[in-house]
């Protein structure tokens, strides 16, 4: 029985590959039909169809035609070998894309917070802190408020040396509050209240207007164990409560008539 052969039109109808593409594959030597009809028309054998199936499979893997031709010309290369190699390439591509997405997330977060620092300056100032998390939380809570707008405006004006000074000042205030608590200084004492006033003035000077009522409100968020409250309690359990109480005492003494 003669082996069945298919015309280019039949192969196109069978596989969904256009006649023009099949002609191109023939012209570049990627898929040369097994035979020709007496009239010169291309005739494709079963082996040709199997080769076309491999070509289409490799195209689905996003290989270019030159690479496909080289693979098909190498008898020792199997589809499984190629799949492993392509999977490794895809893994590398995914890793690059994920790294690019992380860079974009950090840049969006920096702009959301009003930071105008370069990526290198942000690394020097904030280290590995995930600014994108802080930005999302801050925007969810404060977005649209005058405090948020002030914070972004002032942040945009801060240089890298400003931010280093801000973080050093903030760290010093936190450490003195921690030292006072560990030393047994009551949160209701003038000493603790003075430290709370330092913190209020720090916020007022660098970030947003912070009168005593605003400071009371912030104290409540610390006690509710929101981000800054968690940061305090990471330093020492109970520090968020200590800071809260010191802020309330400081606000009371400032707003209570003598």
N, C-alpha and C positions, 0 to 999 in steps of 0.2 A: 504494500500500500504506500502511495506517495505521501511524503510528509506535507502536512498542510502549511501553506504560506499565506500571508496576509498582505494586502495592499496598504499603502500609506494611509489611505482614507479609512480603511477598516481598523488599523491600529489606532488612529486618532480617535475614532468613535469608541473603541474599546477601552482606551486608557484615559481619555480626556485631554491628551496632549495634542496641541494644534499641529496641523500639517506643516506649517511654517517652522515650528520648533523641531519637528522630526527632520525636515530638510537641513536645518542648521546643524543638528547633531551629526548628520551624515557628512556635511561639508567639512566639519572640523575633525572628523575621524572618531567621534565619540560613540556613534552607533551607526555603523555601516551595514545596510541590509544584506542578508545572506545571498540574495539573488535578484535578478531583474527579469521582467517579463520580456517576451519577444519584442514588445513595443517599447521597451526601455523603462518600464515603470518599476519602482522599488517593490521588492517582495521580502517580507519579514518572516523569519522562521520562528519556531518555538524558542530556540536559544536566543534569538534577537530580542524576543519579548521578555525573557528572563533578565537579559542584560538591561533592558529599558526599565524593568522593575527596580533593579539595583540603582540605576541612575536616579530615578524618581525618589527612591528611599534616601539616597545621599543628598539630594536637593532639599528634602524635608529637614535634613540635618544642617542645612544652610552652608553646604560645601559649594565652592565655585566649580565651574565645569573643568578647569585645568586640574584641580585637585582630584576630582572624580575620575578623569581620564588616567591620571597617574596611579590611583588606587586600583582601577580595573586592569591596568597593565601589569600590576604586581600580583602574581598568582598566590604568593604566600600570605597576603593580607586578607583576613576574613571580615565579615560584617561585624562580628563580635569585637575584633581588634579595633575597628574603626569606632564602634560605639563607645568603647572604653576611652579612647583618645578624645573623642568629641565630648564625652561627659566631663573629662578633666578640663577641657577648654571652656566648657560652659560654666563649670565651678569657678574658674579664674575670672570669667566675665561677670558672673554674679557678684563675686567678691569686690571687683572693681566698681560695679554699679552701687553696691551697698555702701562702699566707702564714699562714693560721690554723693549719695543721698545723705549720708551723715554730715558731710561738709555743707551741703545745702541747708540741712536742718539747723546746724549751728549758725549759719549766716542769717537765716530767717529769724532765729531766736535773738541774735545780737541786734538786729534791726528793730525787732519788736520791743526790746528793752531800751532802745535808743543808743546803744553802744556804737561808737565810731572808731573803735580800735581795729587795727589789723589783726588777722588770725594769729600772727606770731605774738603780738602784744596781749591778746586775750589769753593765750597759753601762758605767758609770763605772769599775768595778773591773777587769773582764775584757775590755772592748772587744769586738772581733768574734770572740773565741775561741769555737769551737764546743764549748760545755760538754757537749752531748749525746754527742759523740765521746769526750771524756775520761771521762764518766760510764760509758759502755758498756764501755770498755776497763778502767777501774778495777774495775767490778763483776765483769767476767769473770775478772779475775786475783785480786781480793781479796775478792769477795763472800762473806759467811759467816764471814770471819775476825774475830778480835777487833780487829785493826788497822782493818779496814773499819768495824766498829761504833764504835770510838773516833773515827775520823776524822769520821764522820757526826755523832756527838754534839757533838764540839768545833766542827765547822764550823757547826752550827746555832746555836751561841752567839756566833759572830763577827759583829760589826756591820760596816757598810761601812768605817768608819775602821780597824777591825781588819784587814780584808782589804787595804786600801791599805798598811798597815804591813807585813803579811805579804809582799806582793808586792815592796815596796821592799827589805825585808830579804833576801828570796830573790834578787832581782836583784843586790844588792850582793855577796852571797856568790859568786854565779856570776861576776860581773865580776872579783872578786879572784882567783878560781881561774884565770880566763882570763889575767889579767895576769901571774900567777905562771908559767904555762906559757909564755907568750910571752917572758917575761924569762929563760927558761932555768932556772928554779928546779926542781930535780928533784922528781918526785912523791913520792920516798922521803924528802924532807927534812922536818925539823920544821916548817918554814913551811907546806908543803903539808898536812901532817898536821893542823896547827892549823886551817887552813881547812876541812878535812874535819870536824873536831870542831865547828866553827861550824855546818856544815850539819846534822850529827846533832842538835845541840841545838835548831836551828830546827825540825826535824821533831818532836822530842820535845815542844817547848813548844807548838806550834800545832796539831799534827795527831794524833799517836799515840805511844804509848810506843816509843822507839827506842833500845834498848841496842846495844852494839857488834856483837853477833851479827846483830841485825836489820839494822843498817847494812851489814854484810858482804853480806847477802842482797840488799839494795837495790843495792849496788855491782855485783853480778852482773847484775842486770837492766839497769843502765846500759850495761854492757859488751856485753850481748846486743842493744844498739841498740834497746831498746824506747822508748816514747814519750819519757821524760826523756832517755835516752841520745841519741836523735835530736835533741832540743832542744839538748843540749850540742854535738853535732857540727855542728849548724847554726850555732852561734856560731863554732866553729873546728874543722876536722877533727882528730880525735885527742883532743879534750877529754874525751870520755866515758872513754877509757882513762886519761887523767891523773887524773880524779876517782876512778875505780875504784881506781887504785893508791894514791892518797893516803888513801882510806878504809881500805884494807887495812892500810897502815902505821899509821894512827891506831888501828885496832882492835887490832893486834898489840901496840903499845906500852902500850895500856890493860889488856890481858888477860895480858900476859907478866909473870911475877913478877920483881921487881928482882934 
